[in-house]
């Protein structure tokens, strides 16, 4: 399959960014260095091209019912201008993907939504939504709008000032998970107070042909996927396909530490299984791990108890630029999940000392 290129690909190449493949897209992994970019977001502000994220629009008389039956959160409770984090689950409650759902203004008197699955999942979930619409006989239009939109994230404690400098400063009055429209560089954009770094921030959707104008309107550190990964690990955020995967790492929202996205009062695919799991509890849970010996914890490393018995596995890991220590995310049995509990991390056959750590590693 041919790789997809973001509308800012030429801009990134001209800036000398290192490029990587992610989710079927060629994306910048770093511009200067991961540490420089990470520090900019923690200390001031940085900008990310996140145009690899998917965008799917759902409109029509039954749009609310369709969205509510295919995502785990309370879609019906959203008003225009609000958004929510949710999971998409299959019938056994396993997460297919996580997503942000935007409630848009009504169109022709009918409800309208935009939801953002992860990179490379747009065709999959356009089909998932369309198939279920047909199965349930619902009246809703489902459009894969991924190629219509570019997405820029402005993240960090100084992000409100950066956004206010290029658009109506009332945008900075948005609360977390609220969104509005505003003009940037002469283009009408959708601006949301959301992000994936653990810092205050905004994510901006603009038409693809305006991507360069919007990107260059911000005078701050450009950041790549490398810093985005270290920032989200410090914040304890899941990465689709790595911290959960329906085939290689099947996990439910309760196991993955995002049970707050589940509204058992909604009739969504997977609700019955999750109702049962909510009642009985989980056998494993998502945790942070800090390395006490020298080294960097990585995906796939086994976690063991003091007797050397395997109790879990890491799914993500990095050397934290903020904390200057190795940190990781993964799953352990619930009996081993207490914060501060010693744990062994098996690194290339050698056991290193670590401990279970309460998430997030860095205050968000």
C-alpha positions as CSV (number, residue, x, y, z in Angstrom):
1,X,0.0,0.0,0.0
2,X,1.3,3.4,-0.9
3,X,2.3,5.7,1.9
4,X,0.2,8.8,2.5
5,X,1.8,12.2,2.8
6,X,0.5,15.1,5.0
7,X,-0.2,18.4,3.2
8,X,2.8,19.9,5.0
9,X,5.3,17.2,3.7
10,X,7.2,19.7,1.6
11,X,7.4,22.2,4.4
12,X,8.9,19.6,6.8
13,X,11.4,18.4,4.2
14,X,12.5,22.0,3.6
15,X,13.0,22.4,7.4
16,X,15.3,19.3,7.4
17,X,13.0,17.2,9.6
18,X,13.7,13.5,10.0
19,X,10.9,11.5,8.5
20,X,9.4,8.2,9.6
21,X,6.5,6.0,8.6
22,X,3.6,5.9,11.0
23,X,0.1,4.4,10.5
24,X,0.7,4.4,6.7
25,X,1.8,8.1,6.7
26,X,5.2,9.7,6.2
27,X,5.5,12.0,9.2
28,X,8.3,14.1,10.8
29,X,9.8,12.3,13.8
30,X,12.1,15.3,14.8
31,X,13.1,18.7,13.6
32,X,16.0,19.6,16.0
33,X,16.1,16.9,18.7
34,X,13.5,15.0,20.7
35,X,14.8,16.6,23.9
36,X,14.7,20.1,22.6
37,X,11.1,19.7,21.3
38,X,10.0,17.9,24.4
39,X,11.4,20.7,26.6
40,X,9.7,23.4,24.5
41,X,6.3,21.8,25.1
42,X,6.9,21.3,28.8
43,X,8.4,24.8,29.4
44,X,6.7,27.0,26.8
45,X,5.0,25.9,23.6
46,X,5.5,23.8,20.5
47,X,3.6,22.9,17.3
48,X,2.9,19.5,15.9
49,X,1.6,18.4,12.5
50,X,-0.9,15.7,13.3
51,X,-2.6,15.6,9.9
52,X,-2.1,11.8,9.9
53,X,-5.1,11.5,12.3
54,X,-8.4,10.4,10.7
55,X,-11.5,12.5,10.4
56,X,-15.0,11.1,9.8
57,X,-18.2,13.1,9.7
58,X,-21.6,11.7,10.7
59,X,-24.7,13.7,10.0
60,X,-28.5,13.1,9.7
61,X,-31.6,12.3,11.7
62,X,-30.1,9.2,13.3
63,X,-26.5,10.5,13.7
64,X,-26.7,10.6,17.5
65,X,-28.0,7.1,17.7
66,X,-25.4,5.8,15.4
67,X,-22.6,7.5,17.2
68,X,-24.0,6.5,20.6
69,X,-24.2,2.8,19.6
70,X,-20.6,2.7,18.3
71,X,-18.7,4.6,20.9
72,X,-18.6,4.0,24.7
73,X,-19.2,7.4,26.1
74,X,-22.4,9.4,26.5
75,X,-22.7,11.0,23.0
76,X,-26.3,12.1,23.6
77,X,-25.1,14.3,26.5
78,X,-22.9,16.4,24.2
79,X,-24.0,19.9,23.1
80,X,-22.7,21.7,20.0
81,X,-19.2,23.0,20.9
82,X,-18.4,20.1,23.2
83,X,-16.2,17.0,22.7
84,X,-15.4,13.9,24.5
85,X,-12.8,11.1,24.6
86,X,-14.3,7.6,24.0
87,X,-13.4,4.1,22.9
88,X,-14.7,2.1,20.0
89,X,-15.2,-1.5,21.1
90,X,-16.2,-4.8,19.6
91,X,-18.9,-7.0,21.0
92,X,-16.5,-8.6,23.6
93,X,-15.6,-5.2,24.9
94,X,-12.1,-5.2,23.4
95,X,-10.9,-1.7,22.2
96,X,-10.7,-1.4,18.5
97,X,-9.5,2.2,18.8
98,X,-9.8,5.3,21.0
99,X,-11.2,8.6,19.6
100,X,-12.3,12.1,20.2
101,X,-15.9,12.9,19.3
102,X,-16.9,16.5,18.4
103,X,-20.5,17.6,18.5
104,X,-20.9,20.0,15.7
105,X,-23.6,22.6,15.1
106,X,-26.7,21.1,13.5
107,X,-26.8,20.9,9.7
108,X,-30.2,21.5,8.2
109,X,-31.7,21.0,11.6
110,X,-30.1,17.6,12.0
111,X,-27.3,16.6,14.4
112,X,-23.7,16.5,13.2
113,X,-20.6,14.9,14.5
114,X,-16.9,14.7,13.7
115,X,-14.8,11.9,15.3
116,X,-11.1,11.4,15.1
117,X,-9.8,7.8,15.0
118,X,-6.1,7.2,14.9
119,X,-3.8,7.3,11.9
120,X,-4.6,4.9,9.1
121,X,-8.0,3.9,10.6
122,X,-10.2,6.2,8.5
123,X,-11.2,3.6,5.9
124,X,-11.8,0.9,8.6
125,X,-14.1,3.0,10.7
126,X,-15.9,4.6,7.8
127,X,-16.8,1.0,6.8
128,X,-17.6,0.0,10.4
129,X,-20.0,2.9,10.7
130,X,-21.6,2.4,7.3
131,X,-22.1,-1.4,7.9
132,X,-23.7,-0.8,11.2
133,X,-25.9,1.9,9.8
134,X,-27.2,-0.5,7.2
135,X,-27.6,-3.3,9.7
136,X,-29.6,-1.2,12.1
137,X,-31.6,0.7,9.3
138,X,-30.5,4.1,10.5
139,X,-30.7,7.4,8.5
140,X,-27.3,8.9,8.7
141,X,-24.6,10.0,6.3
142,X,-21.0,8.8,7.0
143,X,-18.2,10.7,5.2
144,X,-14.5,10.0,5.3
145,X,-13.1,13.5,5.4
146,X,-9.5,12.7,6.3
147,X,-8.1,14.1,3.0
148,X,-10.1,17.3,3.4
149,X,-8.5,18.4,6.7
150,X,-5.0,19.2,8.0
151,X,-4.5,19.2,11.8
152,X,-2.0,21.2,13.8
153,X,-1.6,20.9,17.6
154,X,-0.3,23.8,19.6
155,X,0.8,22.5,23.0
156,X,2.4,23.8,26.2
157,X,1.8,26.3,29.0
158,X,2.2,29.2,26.6
159,X,-0.2,27.8,24.0
160,X,-3.1,30.1,25.0
161,X,-0.9,33.2,24.2
162,X,0.2,31.6,20.9
163,X,-3.3,30.9,19.8
164,X,-4.6,34.3,21.0
165,X,-1.9,36.0,18.9
166,X,-3.2,34.6,15.6
167,X,-7.0,34.5,16.2
168,X,-9.7,36.0,18.3
169,X,-8.4,35.8,21.9
170,X,-11.8,34.6,23.1
171,X,-10.8,31.2,21.8
172,X,-8.6,30.9,25.0
173,X,-11.8,31.0,27.0
174,X,-12.6,27.5,25.8
175,X,-12.7,24.9,28.6
176,X,-11.0,21.5,28.2
177,X,-12.8,19.5,25.5
178,X,-14.6,22.5,24.1
179,X,-14.3,23.6,20.5
180,X,-15.3,26.5,18.3
181,X,-14.5,28.0,14.9
182,X,-12.1,30.9,14.4
183,X,-10.1,32.5,11.7
184,X,-6.4,31.8,11.4
185,X,-4.3,33.2,8.5
186,X,-7.5,34.1,6.7
187,X,-8.9,30.6,7.0
188,X,-11.8,29.4,9.1
189,X,-10.6,26.6,11.4
190,X,-12.1,24.4,14.0
191,X,-10.2,25.0,17.2
192,X,-10.4,22.6,20.2
193,X,-8.8,22.7,23.6
194,X,-7.5,19.2,23.5
195,X,-4.1,17.5,23.1
196,X,-1.9,14.5,23.7
197,X,1.0,15.9,25.6
198,X,-0.3,16.3,29.2
199,X,0.0,20.1,28.8
200,X,-2.6,22.7,28.1
201,X,-3.1,23.0,24.4
202,X,-5.2,23.3,21.3
203,X,-5.8,21.2,18.2
204,X,-6.7,23.0,15.0
205,X,-8.4,21.6,12.0
206,X,-8.1,23.5,8.7
207,X,-8.7,22.7,5.1
208,X,-5.7,20.9,3.6
209,X,-5.0,23.8,1.1
210,X,-4.6,26.2,4.0
211,X,-2.2,23.9,6.0
212,X,1.0,25.9,5.3
213,X,-0.6,29.2,6.1
214,X,-1.9,27.9,9.4
215,X,1.3,26.1,10.3
216,X,3.5,29.2,9.6
217,X,1.2,31.5,11.5
218,X,2.7,30.1,14.7
219,X,6.2,31.2,15.6
220,X,7.2,28.4,18.0
221,X,9.3,25.2,18.1
222,X,8.2,22.6,15.5
223,X,7.9,19.2,17.0
224,X,7.8,15.7,15.6
225,X,6.3,12.3,16.6
226,X,9.4,11.5,18.7
227,X,8.6,14.3,21.2
228,X,4.9,13.5,21.0
229,X,5.7,10.0,22.1
230,X,7.9,10.9,25.1
231,X,5.3,13.6,26.2
232,X,2.4,11.2,26.0
233,X,4.3,8.4,27.9
234,X,5.1,10.9,30.7
235,X,1.4,11.7,30.8
236,X,0.4,8.0,30.8
237,X,-1.6,8.2,27.6
238,X,-2.4,5.2,25.5
239,X,-1.1,4.7,22.0
240,X,-3.4,2.7,19.7
241,X,-1.6,-0.3,18.2
242,X,1.0,-0.3,20.9
243,X,-0.6,-0.1,24.3
244,X,-3.7,-1.9,23.0
245,X,-4.4,-3.7,19.8
246,X,-7.5,-5.9,19.0
247,X,-5.4,-8.6,17.5
248,X,-2.0,-8.6,19.2
249,X,-2.9,-7.0,22.5
250,X,-6.6,-7.2,23.2
251,X,-7.6,-5.0,26.1
252,X,-10.9,-3.5,27.3
253,X,-11.3,0.1,28.6
254,X,-11.3,-1.2,32.2
255,X,-8.0,-3.1,31.7
256,X,-6.4,-0.1,29.8
257,X,-7.2,2.4,32.6
258,X,-9.8,4.3,30.6
259,X,-12.9,3.0,32.2
260,X,-14.0,6.6,32.6
261,X,-14.9,6.6,28.9
262,X,-17.6,3.9,29.5
263,X,-21.2,4.9,30.0
264,X,-23.0,1.6,30.8
265,X,-26.3,3.5,30.4
266,X,-25.7,3.8,26.7
267,X,-26.6,0.9,24.4
268,X,-23.2,0.5,22.5
269,X,-21.5,-2.4,20.9
270,X,-19.6,-4.2,23.7
271,X,-21.7,-2.9,26.6
272,X,-22.9,-6.3,27.8
273,X,-19.4,-7.6,28.0
274,X,-18.2,-4.5,29.8
275,X,-21.1,-4.5,32.2
276,X,-20.1,-8.0,33.2
277,X,-16.4,-7.0,33.6
278,X,-17.3,-3.9,35.6
279,X,-19.2,-6.2,38.0
280,X,-16.5,-8.9,38.3
281,X,-13.4,-6.7,38.0
282,X,-10.3,-7.2,35.8
283,X,-7.4,-9.5,36.2
284,X,-4.8,-7.2,34.8
285,X,-4.4,-3.4,34.7
286,X,-2.5,-0.6,33.1
287,X,0.4,0.8,35.1
288,X,3.5,3.0,35.0
289,X,6.9,1.5,35.7
290,X,10.0,3.5,36.7
291,X,13.4,2.0,36.2
292,X,15.7,2.2,39.3
293,X,18.8,0.7,37.6
294,X,20.4,2.3,34.6
295,X,18.7,1.5,31.3
296,X,15.7,2.3,29.2
297,X,12.5,0.2,29.4
298,X,11.1,-0.8,26.1
299,X,8.0,-2.4,24.5
300,X,7.9,-6.1,25.0
301,X,10.1,-6.3,28.1
302,X,8.8,-8.8,30.7
303,X,8.0,-7.7,34.2
304,X,8.7,-10.1,37.0
305,X,8.1,-10.4,40.7
306,X,10.9,-10.9,43.3
307,X,10.8,-14.7,42.7
308,X,11.4,-14.1,39.0
309,X,7.8,-15.1,37.9
310,X,6.4,-13.1,35.1
311,X,3.6,-10.8,36.2
312,X,3.2,-8.6,33.2
313,X,4.8,-6.8,30.2
314,X,5.7,-3.4,29.1
315,X,4.0,-1.9,26.1
316,X,5.7,1.5,25.8
317,X,9.0,2.9,27.3
318,X,11.4,5.7,27.0
319,X,14.1,7.7,28.8
320,X,12.0,10.6,30.2
321,X,13.5,13.9,29.2
322,X,11.7,15.6,32.1
323,X,12.6,13.2,34.8
324,X,15.9,11.9,33.4
325,X,15.0,8.3,34.2
326,X,13.7,5.3,32.4
327,X,9.9,5.0,32.4
328,X,7.4,2.6,30.9
329,X,3.8,1.7,30.5
330,X,2.3,-1.8,30.6
331,X,0.1,-4.3,32.2
332,X,0.4,-6.3,35.4
333,X,-1.9,-8.6,37.4
334,X,-4.0,-6.5,39.7
335,X,-2.3,-8.1,42.7
336,X,1.0,-6.5,41.6
337,X,-0.3,-3.1,40.7
338,X,0.2,-1.1,43.9
339,X,2.2,2.1,43.5
340,X,5.8,1.7,44.9
341,X,5.8,-2.1,44.6
342,X,9.2,-3.4,43.4
343,X,9.3,-5.1,40.0
344,X,12.0,-6.6,37.9
345,X,12.3,-5.5,34.3
346,X,14.0,-8.2,32.0
347,X,16.3,-6.3,29.6
348,X,17.9,-8.7,27.1
349,X,17.9,-11.5,29.6
350,X,19.2,-9.4,32.5
351,X,16.9,-8.4,35.3
352,X,16.9,-4.7,36.2
353,X,15.3,-3.1,39.3
354,X,12.1,-1.0,38.9
355,X,9.0,-0.1,40.7
356,X,5.3,0.4,39.9
357,X,4.5,4.1,39.6
358,X,1.2,5.9,39.8
359,X,0.3,7.6,36.5
360,X,0.9,10.2,35.2
361,X,4.7,10.3,35.7
362,X,4.5,14.1,35.1
363,X,1.6,16.2,36.5
364,X,-0.9,17.1,33.8
